[in-house]
């Protein structure tokens, strides 16, 4: 239950072994690289910064190609639903397996073929758009049952095809009727436009043109060789042929599910390869050797040495060094907790990881968060339902580690939910015949219990602050006056409250008041440590008294434990009361549906409130007593695992056994 102890390592090996060593370190998954120049400043005398790997650009281009191919197929390949996907076991591969797959699977051919298919689909789409435009155009002229080219062969007459606005159609028709030996025929008409055939004698050309110009006539230049109806038939046939080809291509793409999966493996391999080649930025080199440095958990140092020896024999130099105090801020953080505590590490990471010199707050936060979570739901039925749902999900579905931890966290939280449900005597809004505390008549007792819960957690936080300060050199006085004083103050307040309520006939209240005065003096003294001058020390000491309001508000914040627990139970009881008014036949039909729906809504809101407000209590009322945070997460030298889970060969062998 602590932060994993780290060590720095420095490795020197021959150039010829670099690739094999880096691949072995990546398979190890237990180191984080940093610049070798930082390990030993004098190394610059013998080594130079390694140049960028010559294959880096090529690998990046390959990753881009594979990512494009997979993204292209993603549109067409049928993917399993969420539940079906979770039923499938997680795929685990070693770097060696990924490398073998990438070198045997002809992904370049698949990529080239997909590029052709993509180009053809784009061409088909463009051609279909053009044909669609032509079809719209020909639909308007298809009832002109002649080839418009015949209009150009007339000797005494001029024939025109064109359009006019409907608003001018009647006026044009009247004017053309006045023109001797003229003819006007409506070929097609829309809500706004009339499509016309107009014939008139050549000798009336100028007059006819004036009439047409006045009416807004636009001449149509027919671009096709055959009659409109024949051309329309050909256009439709071409469109159908293209649609059939498009459907065939998409069907082929849909069937390439194996290629989709295989491209993911290739992408994972190339990603891991790029991580390796980009590690050159951390390395130093001489004419014959390579120098690299990094962080490694102390318990993994022997294993690291063993792995390097397997690759290069005795042709290497490896040393380890302890982390110095001035390096604490740069040291990566890897949390190490019991399996019951691990699921709650995510809550700490959401806030901030601890510094290397700090305590890991997870094991201290975990019991308080779980108990507060249960207290804010406090229904045996809701807790049992969550526990069973989480157990079934873990049994029949396969989750990634992060999601699995979250589900386990909620499953652990369901246990105190059932416990508090028994205390309150609640099960799906109904009350047991026995109750240790009633949400109807024991509100004051529940409120006091919530405040006591908060009092205990705040005291634990101050105790941790006292411990951390006491461990530092020259900070024991601060521990006494900056943490111990507030603990003494809260104990004094508790003594006064107990003397007033529980044992009013004793001197406990008077003793508490005396202790309270002493604690306030200690608080002022502790606050003065933050000042630099005499006036500053006096001012900061007096100002520290203002923190009384913060502690009071912290305690009041814990009343939400009572409020949410009582509210959730009351809402569930209200739902049951509404359902009780239904006629007996309706209770066992629509009533069952309403029961599931209403209580489902209450369960969701109750657990959401418990999750959010539980986090708030830890972050604002608990962490600020002792916890600074700001640590940097340990980033192992490994694949990014964007597509599959990558495991070491050692773990694979252990799994096979």
N, C-alpha and C positions, 0 to 999 in steps of 0.2 A: 504494500500500500504506500507507494512512494513514486518519486520520479526516477526513471531508469538512470543509473550512474553511467556516465559517458567517459570515454578515453579518446585521445587523439592518436592517430597512427600515421607513420610515414614509411612509404615503401619505395625502394629503388630496385629496379630490375632492368634487364636488357631490352633494347628496342625490339628485337625479334620476338619477344614474348609479350609485347604490349597487348595485342588483340586478344590473345588467349587469356591473359590476366584480367582484362577489362570485362570479357564475357563471363569469366568465373565470378568476379565481384558483382556483376549485375544479377547473376543467378543466385548469389548469396542473399541479396535483398536486405542486408543488415548494416550497410554503411551509407554515409552521406559524404560526398566529396566536398572539399573546399580547396582554395588555391594553395598549392604546395609552397608557394613563396611566403605565405603567412606562417607556415610551420617553422621554418628556419630562415630568418632574414639573410643569413650568410650563404644560403644555397645559391643566391644569384651570382656568386663568384664562380661557381662550377657549372651552373645550369642556365639555360635560356628558356623563355616562355615558348611553349610548343605552338607551332603554327596551326592554323585551321586545317582540319582534315580535308584532303583533296576530294573525298567522296561525298562531302556534306551536301553540296548543291545537287548532285545527282540523286542522292537519297531523298532530299526534299521534293524534287520533281516527281520521283516515283511515288512518294506518299500522296502528292497532289493528284496523280493519275489514278491511283487505287481509290482514293477518297471520292474522286469524281465518279468512277465506275460504280462504286457501291451506292453512292447517293443517287445515281441515275436509275439503278435497279430498284432502289428503295421505293420508287413511285409505283412500280409495277408488281413486284414480288408480294405475294399474299403473306402477311405476317400473322402470327397467332394472337389471339386476344390476350388481355392482361392475365386472366386466370390460367389460361393454357400456357402462356409464356412462363408463369411462375411454377407451373407443374413440371416444366422441363428442368432437368438437373443443370447446375452451373457447369460450364465447360472450363476445364483446367488444362493448361498446356505448360510445358517447360520451354525455355528458350531454344533448346536443341530441337524439340518437336516443331516449333514454329519455323525455325531455320530450314529444316528438312522439307516442310510443306511449301515454304516460299520458293525453294529451289527446284521442286519437282512439279509444282502446279504451274501451268502455262498461263499465268495471269496476264502477261503482255498480249497474248493472242485474244484473250477475253476482252481486254481493254480496247484493242484495235477494232474488234468486231462491234463492241458497244458504241464506239465512236461512229462507225458506219451506220449502225442502226439509228443513232440519234440524228445524224445528218439526214438520213432518208426520211425519218419522221418529220423533221423540220421542213424538208422539201415538200412532202405530202401535204402538210398543213398549209404551206404557202400556195401550192397548186389548188387545194380545195377552196381556199379563200378566193382565189382568182376565178375558179369555176362557179363559185357561189355568186360572185358579182355578175358573171356572164349569165347565169341562170335567171337572176333577178331581172336583168336587162331583157333577155329573150322572152321571159314570161309576159312582158308587156307588148311584145310585137308578134307573138306566136300566131295570132289570128289573122295576120296579113298573109293570106295564102298564096303568095307569089314570092319569087326571088326579088328583093328590092333592086337588084342590079338592072332589072328590066326597065326601071324608070329612066335609066340613062340612055335607053335605046329609042325613046319616043322622038318622032321627027317634028311634029307640029305642036306637041304639048310638053309642058314641064310638069313633072311629078315630084313631090316632096313628102318626106316623112319628118314629123317633128312634134313638138309639144307646145301647149299653151296653158296658162293658168285657168282653172275652172271659172274664175271670176270674169274672164274675157271670152269664154267659149261662145256664149250666145251672141255677143256683139260681133265676133268673128264670123259666126255662121250667117248672120244677117247680111254682113258686108259681102261675103263670098256669094251669097245668093243674088246680090245685085250685080256681081261680076258675070258678064255673059260667057257662056260655055265653061263654067267652072264646076268643080266637084269637090266635096268635103265628106270624108268618112271617118267615124270614130272607131279606132282599132281597140283602144283600151282606155279605161278611165279610173283614176283613183280619187281619193277624197280631195285632192288638191290640184291634180294635173290631168289634162286630156291628151291622149296620144293619137295623132291624126295622120290621115293620108289626104293630100291636097293636090288636085290637078287643075291646071288652067292653061290657056293658049299662050304660046310664046309671045304673041303680039300684045298680050295684056300683062307682060312681065313686070313693067315698072309699077303699074297700078296695083297689081297683086302684091308686090313686095312692100308697097306702102301700107297696105291693109294688114299684112302679116307683121310688119314691124310695129305698127300701132298696137296690135293685139299681144305683143310680147312673144311672138312665135320663135322657137328655137329649132333650127333644122337638125335632124339626126342623121349622122353619117353611118350607115350600116357597114360594119367591118367584116362581115362573114361572106362565105361563098355561096351557101345554100339557103333555102327558105328558112325563116325563123323557127318553124316547127321542127324541121329536120335538124337544125343546129341545136335546138333545145334538147332533142332526144339524144344527140351525141354527147352533149355536156353532161346530162344526167347519167349516161352510161360511164363516162370517164369518172364522175364523182363516185359512183357505186364501186367502180374498180379500185379507186384509191382508198375508199373506205374499207373494202375487203382486204387490201394489202396492209393498211394500217392495223386492222384487227388482227391479222396474221402475225405481224411483227410484235404487237403488244402481247399476244398469246405466247410467242416464243420467249419474250422477256419475262413474262409471268412464270414460265416454267424453269427459269434459271435460278431457282432458290439455292441450289448447291453452290453455284458461282457466287451468289450473294454472301453465303456463309464463308466460303473459301477466301473471298476477297477481304473479309474481316480478319481472318487469320494472317493474311499477307500484310494487311495494314498494321496489325499489332506487331508483327516481326519487324517491319520497316521502322515503326515508331521506336521500338527498343534499340534498333541499330542506330537510329539518329541520336538517341540519348547517349549511346556509347561514343559516337564520333564527336558529338558536341562537348564531351567531357575533356577534349583537348584544351579547352580554356582554363582548366584547373591544373594542368600538368606542366612540368618542366622537363627539359631534355638536355642531354649532352650529346657528344658524338656517338656514344654507344649505349647510353642508359636513359631510362625514363624515371622521373620522380613524381609520385602522387601522394596526397595526404587526404585525410578525412576523419569523420567521427565514427565511432563504433561503440555499441553498448559494451560495458566492461565484461559482462558474462559471455560475450561472443568473441573475445580476443583470441582465445585458443582455437576456436573454429576457423577464424579468419586466417590464422597462421597455417593451419592444416590445409585449407583450400589452396593457398598460394603454393605451398610445398608440393601439392599434387600436380600442379601445372608446370612449375619451373625447377623442381628439385631443390638443390641448395643454392641455385644461382640468384639469390635475392638478399636484400637487407630490409628488415622490418623492425621498427621500434614503436613502442607505445609510451605515451606520457599522460600524466594526470592533468585534469582541467584546473587551470589557475583561477584564482578569485576574480582577477581582472578580465577573464574570458567568460564569465557567467552569462553576461548579456547576449553573447553570440552563440552560446551552447544550445544545440537543438534539444527539444523536450520530447521525451517518449514516456508516456504514463505506464505504470505497472501496477495493476490492481487485481484483487480477487475476482473470480468470474461473476459473482453477484454484484460487484461494484462497477465492473467494466461498462455495463450498459449505460451508466450515468455519466461516463466521461464525455459523451457528446454534449451534454448540458454545459460542462465546464469549457469545452472548446468553443461553444457558441458565444460564451462571455469572453474568455481569453485564457490561453494556456499559462500556467505559472512560470515564473522565472526559475532558473536552475537552482537558485539558492532557497526558493520558497518551498512550502509544503504543498503537496497535491491536495486540493480541497475536496476531491471527489469522495473519498471514504467518509469524511466528516459531514458532507452535504447529503449523501445518499439516504441515511435513515430519516433525516428530517424531511427531505423532499417526499419520500415514499409515504411517511406518516401523514404529512400535510395533504398530499394527493388523495389519500384515502379519506381523510377527514372532510375534504371538500365535496366528496361524492357520497360517501357514507350510506351505501345501500347494498345489502348482501347480494341481492339478485343482479344488480348492475356489475358488481365485482366478479361474481361467479361467471356471468356471461362473458366479461372481458378475459378472464383467465382461460376459459374453455376456447374462446375464439383465437386467442394468441397461441394456445397449445396446438390446436388443429392447424393453424397457419404454419407453425414451425414444423409440424409433423408431415404435412402433405404438400407444402409449397417450398420452393427454393429461393432464398433471398440472398442478396449480396450482404457482405459483413456489416456495413453501416445500417442497412434497413433491419437486419436481424437483431442488432443491438437495440434499436428503437423498440421493436416488438417485445423483446425481452424486458426492457425497461417498463413498458406498460403492463406486462404480465406480472412483474414484481409489484408494481403499484396496485394491482387488483387485489393482492393479499390484504394489505391494510384497509382497502375499501370494504372487503368482506368483514374484516375485524370490526371496523367502526359501524358497519351496517348491523352487526350483532349487538353492539353497544347501544345504538339508537333503536334497535328492534325494527328495522326497515327492510322490506323485500319488495321490490317493484312498487313502491309507494304504499304498500300495506304494512301494518304494524303487527309485530309479534305480540303474543299475550304477555310476554315478559320484556322489560326494557330496563337497562341500567340507567339510561338517560332518555328522556322524552323530548322530542323536538317541539312538542306542544306546550309542555308545562315546565320544562327545565332549561329554558333559554338562558337564564342568568348563570346557571351552573356551566352550561356549554360555553358561554362567553368567557367566564373565568378560566375554564380549562384551556381555551384557545390562547388567552393572555399568558397563562403559565407555560404553555408550549413555546410561545415566542420568547418568554423570559429565559427559558432553558437554552434555546438556540442562540440567543444573543450572548448569554454567559459563556457558552462554548466558543463562540467567535472571539470574544474578548480573552478567553483562556488561551486560544491559539495565538492571538497577538502577543500575549504575555510570554508564551513559550518562545516565539520567534525572536522577540527582542532580547529575552534572557540568554539565548544562544549566541548572540553577537557580543563581540568584545566591546567594552565600555558602553553597553546599552542596558545594563541591569537596572540602573536608576530609572531610565525611561520606562522599562518594563513595569516597574513598581508604580510610577506616578502617571503614566499615560494609559496603561491597560488595567493594572491592579486597582487604581483609583476608581475607575468606572465600575469594575466588578464590585468593589466595596460599596459604591453608591447604590447599585441595583440591589445588593443584599440588604442595605440599610432600608431602602424603600419597601422591600418585602417584609422586613421585620416590623416596620411601622404598620403596614397593612395587616399583618397577622396579629399584631397587638391590638389593633382597632376592631377587628372582626372575629378572630378565633379565640384569643385569650385576653379579653379586655381588662381582666382583673389583675394582670401581672404588670411588671415593669418593662416588658418587652418593647412597648411603644416608646418609652423614654430612652431606653438604650438605643433603639433604632434612630431616634432624633439626634442623639449624641454622635452616633456613627455617621449619620448623614452629614452633619456639620464637618466632621473630620474628613470625610470623603470629598466634600466640596473644596476644602483647603488643598487637599492633594491634587484635585483636578486643576486648580489654578496654578499650583506649582508645576505640574506636568505640562500645562500649556505654555508656561513661561520658557520652557526649553527651546521653543521654536523661535524666540526672539533673538536678535543679534546685539541689541543695545539694552541698557537698563530700562529705558522707556518702552522699547519694543517688547521686552520680556514681560513688563507689567501689563501692557496692552494685550499681548497674545494670551497671557494667563487669564485675564478677566474675560476676554472674548471666548475662551474655551468653555465658559459656563453656558454660552449660547447653545452648546451641543445638547443641553438638557432637552430642548424642544425636539431635537432629532431622535433622541432615545425614546421620548414619549410617543412621537409619531411612529417609530418602529414598532413599539408594543401595540399601538392601536391598529397597525396594519394587519396584525395577526387576527383581528376580529373577523377578517374575511373568511377565516377557516370556519367560524360559526355560521356566518351569513350565507355562504355558498352551500354548506352542508344542509342547513335548515331549508334554504330556498329550493334546492333540488328535491328534497323529500316532500316539501309542501306541494310543489308542482306535480310530482308523481301522484300524491294523494288526491289532488284536484282532478287529475285525469281519471282516476279510478272512481271518484264520486260522480263525474259526468257519465261514465259508462254504466254506473249502477242504476241510473234513471231509465236506461233502455229497457224495453219489454224483454221478457225472458228469451223468446225466440231470436230477437235481434242481438242479444248479448253473445250468442254462440255462432253468429254469422258475421254481420258487419261489425259487431262488437270486438271480435277477435282481430279483425283488420285494423280497427281504430286503436286497440290496445297496443298492437305491434308498432303502428305508425307513431302514435303519441309518445309512447315510452322510448321508441327509437330516437325521436327528436330530443327528448329530455336526456337520454344517455349521451348523445352527441354533444349537447350544450354543456352538460355537467363535466364530461371528461375534457372538453376544450377549455372550460373555465379552470378546472383543476390543473391542467397542464400549464396554461399561461400564468395564472396567478401563483402557482407553485414556483415557477421559474423566477417570477418577480420577487417573491420573498427571499429566495436564495441570493439573487443578484444585489438587491438594494438593502435588505435588512441583515443579511448574514455576511456576504463577501466583503462589504465595506468596513467590517470590523478588523479584518486581519489580512485581506488578500489584495495584492497589487496586480498581478497578472502581467501580460505583455510578452510572454514567452513565445518562441518560434518553434513550430512543429518540426519534428524530425522528418526529413524527406529522403527516404531511402533511394539509393541508386538502383532503379529498376524500371521496368516498362510502366507506362501510364495506365495500362489496363483499360483502354477505351472500348475494347470489343470483347475480350475474354479475360478470365482470371489467369495470371501467370504465376506459377509456383516454381520453387526450386526443385532440382532433381532429388535432393535429399528428402524433401517433404513428400515428393511423389513416391519414392521408395518406401517411406514409412507408411504412406496410405495404402500401398499395395500389400504391405505386410498385415 
